[in-house]
């Protein structure tokens, strides 16, 4: 099989194919990030790097069997400004369409974030026009619809993504029941020079020297409740939302008849809440950073921003997920990314695919 991967990143597509045991004769990777390329070449030295997607000539890849693409999504994401195609990064989607339309491989797979319906319709229309001969893609019904898959079914991470593909019979994967505590490192220790432990100075860019002055397990101040997470079921203690300026309260560490240990994950967000703990407009009350806990046992979606997914443990400390834990959340092999700095590891893991989801989709190809 010959594969062309656009916006290849750290080559999660190659990992997925390897996991399926699919022989890849040539794997062309279009990528410009030097750190992602470094990780790819360390793990798959036979990868053929072809540079910027805007310079790719489709006629050079006429014999490609599969195109994989995870084009930049910042303009589409509900978490962003939703500029969509006005965002130059998301506009790179049309480079994918340009290449797909001319190469027209047997199979393609496009991944992107959840987005507004109007953006979904544009993308569906564009990819469908590349394969007008497929059933249901004529002028009256010209859409290859995406399938929404949450990585939570195959990993300990809640990560909802849309997948457009002409690979047949792609269904929702079975839930493997993996939760956050299944992937946490038992021997995890805070590394001061990596700023893993989140305290009041975490978002101020505290220096290495500042952290070195603190003990490894130091707790900060007292609990400062700033709201109520009303969507969380159970005792009132579980619903309380606390500011990162104080330490966590004692967690209810037992479940199922007070026998099973629990871990809690969440994210640090800027919110405005009234005295009843309800979200209000920023002009009504002073916005504050606060810890929002999840009501399930999953981690938030791994992103390149560390505060988007943190762990609250039984020792009353907040910390970032380690690089290895992020690899596990993305179902990437342990230490796959350890060829670059931790900063770059977090970044590329946040931008990457959940490998098990990609494998689940690609297994339906007829090779």
N, C-alpha and C positions, 0 to 999 in steps of 0.2 A: 504494500500500500504506500502511496505517495501522499504526503500531507502538507498543506500550506496553512500555517497558523499566523493570523494577523493580530497584532497587539499581543504577542505571545507571552509577554511577562516572563515568569520563571518557568514556563513550559509545563503547566499543569495538564495541558492536553496530552503531552507526551507521557506524563505519568499515568494518565487514565488509560491510554492505549497499552502501555506496558503492563498495567494491572490486569488487563483483559487478555494478555498474551498475544496481541495482534502484532504481527511482524511489520515493521515500518522500514521500507527500503530507503526512502528519503524524507526528511522532515525539514521543511523550509520555515524559518522563523523570522517574521518581520517585527523587529523590536528596536527601540533606540535607547532604552535605559541601560547604562553600562553595568549597573549592579545586577539587574535581572539577567542580563546576558552572561555575566560572570557565573551566576548560580546555575543557569542552564548548561553552560559549557562544562562546568565542573561535574555535573551529573550525567549529561548526554553530550559527550565530546564530538559526536558525529553530526550534531545539529548544524544545518547550513544557515547561517545568519545572513539575511538579505537587506537589513537596514529599514529605513523609513518607509512606511506603507504608501506614502504619496509618490514614491519613486518606483514602486512595483509595476512592472510591465506584464499584464496578463498573458500576453502571447508567449512569455517565457515559461509558463506553467500550465500549458494546455493539457498535460497528462495527469493532472492532480485528481486524486480520488476523493479527498475530503478537505474542506476548508473549515477551520475552527476560528471563531472570532469572539473576543470579549472587548468590544470597542469601548472607549472611555464613556463613563456614565454620569459625570458630575452634573451635566445640564438636565438630565432626566429625573434624577433622584428626588423623592419626596423630602429627603433630608436637606436638599440643597435649594437653590433659588429657582429651579425648574425653568431655566432659560431654554431648555431643549436645544433645537438646532441653531439657535442664536448663540449658543456657547460653542466656541471654536473646537473644543475638545469633543463634544458630542457630535458636532458636524462631521467628524472623521468617520462616522457611520457610513457616509456616502462614498468613502474610499472603499469600504468593504463591499458596497453595492456595485461600484464600478468594476471591481475585480471579480465578484461573484457572477455578474451578468456575462462577462466575457469568458471566464474560465469554465463556468457552469459544471462543476464537478458532480459526481454521482451523489455525494452527500454534502450537506453543510450543517453547521451548528453555530448559532448566534446566541450569546448570553448577555443579558442586561438586567438592570434593576427594575423594581416595580415603579410604574409611572402613570401619568394621566392617560385616560382612555384615548384621547386625541393623538397622543404620541404613539401609542400602541398601534393604532389604525394606520398611521403613516408608515411605520416600520413593516407592518404586516403587508401592506400594499406593495412596498418596495421589494421585499424578498419574494413575494408571490409573482411579481412581474418577471422575475428571473427564471421562473419555472412555470410558464403558462400552460404546459401540457399536462400538469398534474390535475387529478380530479378535484373539482371545486375551486379551480383557479382561473376560470374564464372571466370574461368581461363583466358578468353579472354577479359573480361571487369570487372576486379575486383576492383571496386572503389565505395565507398560511398562518393559522392562529398560533400564538405562543402557548406553552404550557407553563403554569406556575408551580415550581417545586420549592419546598422549604428544606434547606439542608438539615433541619432538625430531625428529619426522618432517618438520616444516615449518619448524623454526627451529633455532638453535644452543643451545636450552635444554631440559633435561630437566624436563618439567612434566606429570605425569600427572593427568588430570582426568576426572571422570565427566560424561557428558552424557545427560540424559533428554530425549527429543523424540518427537513424533509425525510428524516429517518422514520420509518414506519413503526407503528404500534408502541409508541412511548407512553407508558402509564406511570402513575404515581408509584414510587418505591414503597416497599413495606417498611414500617417503622421498626427500626432495630432497638429502640428503647434506650439509646445511649444518652446519659445525662452528664452534667458538668463534672460531678465528683468522679466519674469514670476516667477522666483524662487529666485531672490535676496531679501534679508531681508531688509525691509524698515527701521527697527530700528537698523540696524547694527552699532556698534561702535567699533573702534579699541581698542583692548586689548593689552596694551604695553607688558605685560609679555608673550604674544603669538606671538609678532612680525608680526601682520597681515599687517601693513602698509609697503609697499615696498619702501625703499629709497636707497640711494647710498651705505649704509652699509649692505643691506639685505643679500647679498651673502658672506659677510665677517664674518658671525656668530656674529653679534653685540650682546653685553650682554644686560640683562634686564636693568642694570644701565644706559647704553648708551641711550636706548630708553626712559627711564623715564626722562631724561634731556630735551626731546623734547616735544613740545606741541602736542596735539592730532591731529591737522590738519596741521602740518607744511609741507610746500612745500620746495623742495630742488632746489636751483640754478635756472638757466634759461633753456628753451628748447634747446636741442642739437640734431639737425637733423643729422642722420647718414645714411639715405638711402631713397629709394622710393619703396613702395609696389605697383609695377606696375599692379598686378593682381586685385587690388581693383578698382572698378568702381566708377566714380563720380568725384567731385571736387578735385583739386590737394591737398587741405588741408587734405583730407581723406587718401591720399596715403603716406603722410610723415611718416617716421619711426624715432622714437626718442630714444635716449639712456636713460637707467634708471638712469644715473648719473645726469640727469636734470629732471625738472618736465614736465608733459604733457602740450602740448599747449591747448588752448581753443578748446574744442570739438564741432563739429557740433551736437548739442543736439536735433535738430528737424528734422523730416523726414515727408514724405507724405504731401507736401505743407507747411512744417515748422509747423506742428501741433502735431506730435507724438514724445514724448521723446524717445531717443535711449540710449542704453548702449553699450559699446565696450568691447570685451574681446580679449585676446591675450596671448602671451607667451614671456618670456625673453630668447633670444637665443644669442649664440656667432656666429657672422657672419663677413665676410670680404666683403666689398663693395667698388667699385671704385667710382670716382667722379660723375659718372652718376647714382649711386645707384644700380648698378648691382652686383650680387653675383660673387665673384672671388675667386681664390685659396688663402688659408691662407698665402702663401708665397709672394703674390703680394702686400698685404697691411695688416696693423696691425689689427688683429681680435678685435672686440669690442662687448660688450653685448648690445643688443638693443631690443626694444619692437616691436614685430611683431603682428599686429592687424589682426583679422579675417575679412573676407568680408561679413560674414553672421551674424546672431544674436544668434549663438550658442557659448557655452563654448568649449574650447579644451578638449580633453579626460582627465578625472581625473586620475592622477597618484600619486605616493607617493612623487613626487618632486614638491614642491609648485610653482616653477617658470614656470612649464609647462602650467598653466592656471591661469591667473590673470584677474582682473576686472579694467578697467579704467573708473572712474566715472566723473560726471559733475563738481565735486569739484577739478578736476585736480590732483587727487591722484591715485596711483596704490595701490592695496591691494590684498592679497590672498583671495580666496574664503573662507568663514567660513566653519566650519565642517557641520553645518546644510545645507548650500548651496550645499556642496559636496554630502550630503545625498540626497538632492533633485535631483541633477544631476544623481545620480545612482538609483533614484526612490526608495530609502530606506526610511522607516518611520522616521519622525522627532525624533531626539535624540536616535535613535536605538543604536548608537555606543557610547553614552555618559558615558559608564561604565569604560572607560580607558582615558589616557591622550590624549590631542589633537594631539600630535605627532603620537601616535598609531592610532588614528581615521583617520587621513589623510592617513596614510600608508595602512590601511586595506581597506579603501574606494577606493584607487587607484588600489588595487589588486583585488577588488571584481567584481561581475557581475552587469550589469544593470538589476535590478530585473524585470522590465516590459518586457524586451526582453526575459528573461528566461520564464516568464509566457506565453508570446505569443507563444513560441515554445511548451511548455509542455501542453498547452490547447488542442493540437491535439491528445493526448494520449487517447486510448480507455480503460477506467478504468472498 
